[in-house]
Amino acid sequence: MRVVFYGAGNLATPSFEAMIRAEHEVLTLVTEPGRADSTGPEVPAGAWRIPVLEPADPAQPEVVEAIQRLAPDLQVCVGYRRRLPKALLQLTPSRTIKAHASLLPRHRGPEPVAWAILAGHRETGVTTLLMDEGLDTGPTLLASTVEIGLEETAAELTTRLAQLAAQLLIETIDGLAAGKLQPVPQASAGASEAPTLDSSLASIDWSLPAEVLARRIRVLGPAQAPTASLEGKEVRLLRATPSEGAPGEPGVVQSAGFEGILVTCGQGTALRVTQLQIEGLRAMSPSAVISRLRVQRGSRFA
């Protein structure tokens, strides 16, 4: 089939490569501005001499006209955060397919992986659907479920879901071509949104339960990791797990050793921080931070 592929980021790369391996003719890759780098499917696009478009808005008339001239049989969307306009959806009726990294109707929107972790879900998955003008509201085609690891980060989970999305996408395309799939309208019950992450998540409020803080750290990753002040130095919290601890004042260190820095949190919980980064330095083990900053029982995270 002649395909227009809309994609960006690590979630999209395996699907893009799967489309090429399946010998579909990828006419162009439409990605987001500034995403034509090694984090997405754009490097393979260059290797196969596939044209790349980076519109700020796919509804721009010149973009719509360019894609209309290509006359695709199929349009595929993976990891692309912008909505497709009606003019593009009408190009391939019942053949504009998206692979979305959640079990729809749960977590519709641009950050489904992050919100599955933040919500404390034990499982998530990938759903393929026919796109409409709504936000991930089209009828579903196939779905597959995976368990979320207890300490799995958003980046690690995205990597697993990206492989699953590629597999499910090819199964969906083949199933539609063979007339074996029937779209199923989404139920309104259980629907939720997964909006862009707010910068406030990077602020540590030690009065929150440790489980909530641990999920935030798993979601934000090194580049956006929550920061706090410890012994007068700004530190990023890169890895942490909820742990048993004594009730006390939030933010106060209960113990500091090789296994981590145990910090009092809200509701009688404690967070064991196992990897940190002092401002301007590389990531460190707890023992290295303890030695450098002279952290001890009673030290305080601000």
PyMOL commands that set and color helices and strands:
alter all, ss='L'
color gray80, all
select helices_A, chain A and resi 13-21+42-47+61-70+86-89+112-118+154-177+199-202+210-224+286-293
alter helices_A, ss='H'
color red, helices_A
select strands_A, chain A and resi 2-7+25-30+52-53+74-78+96-100+123-130+140-147+227-230+233-243+253-257+260-264+270-278+283-284
alter strands_A, ss='S'
color yellow, strands_A
deselect
rebuild
show_as cartoon
